[in-house]
Amino acid sequence: NAGVTQTPKFRVLKTGQSMTLLCAQDMNHEYMYWYRQDPGMGLRLIHYSVGEGTTAKGEVPDGYNVSRLKKQNFLLGLESAAPSQTSVYFCASSKGAYYGYTFGSGTRLTVV
Amino acid sequence: DAKTTQPNSMESNEEEPVHLPCNHSTISGTDYIHWYRQLPSQGPEYVIHGLTSNVNNRMASLAIAEDRKSSTLILHRATLRDAAVYYCILLNTGANSKLTFGKGITLSVRP
């Protein structure tokens, strides 16, 4: 099993550009999450989904949108990138609180 | 959400046991205790989780106090590869529950 796969692994954007980060999981998990991690800090939750077709805001949702059209995919969009969105983005999936979360290897995004 | 408190850092020697403490005095009856670790330049990795009883797996053991207000992650024989940030997190069984990361504890392992 591949687990959680994030695409792309690295990206450089110019301020104002848009992009979509893809998270794919092959474990049939209901729950999916997008986190960001800034240098020297813990992970902060951006958005999450408790099932196909559902999304909800996390701690730091501003400037991001998400979609969960298929159970296995969770997309994170930046409509107009800003330098403050330079970060490492991690996706995770889970069956729920009774189970552990599986994380992807991250997408390193730089906005110049 | 109930919070956890961990020391900022800890050092250990290679091949010795390591006990990483976590306090969670406001834990509720439906909160699971989860531990994750993050190696340098990698994504977080699930280590172990439990509710009331002590738990063992191939990576570590989790010892949970009888009143559930504290827990200890035990690495039986530390290796250099175990040097990482370890996060102790409470996760409720509610439908909208999600992992909320604190600063964690940075474990250094001396050769």
Interface residues (C-beta under 8 A of the other chain):
Chain A: Y31 Y33 Y35 M41 G42 L43 R44 L45 Y48 V50 A56 G58 E59 F90 A92 G96 A97 Y98 G100 Y101 T102 F103 G104 S105 G106
Chain B: Y32 H34 Y36 Q42 G43 P44 E45 Y46 H49 Y87 L91 N92 T93 G94 A95 N96 S97 K98 L99 T100 F101 G102 K103 G104
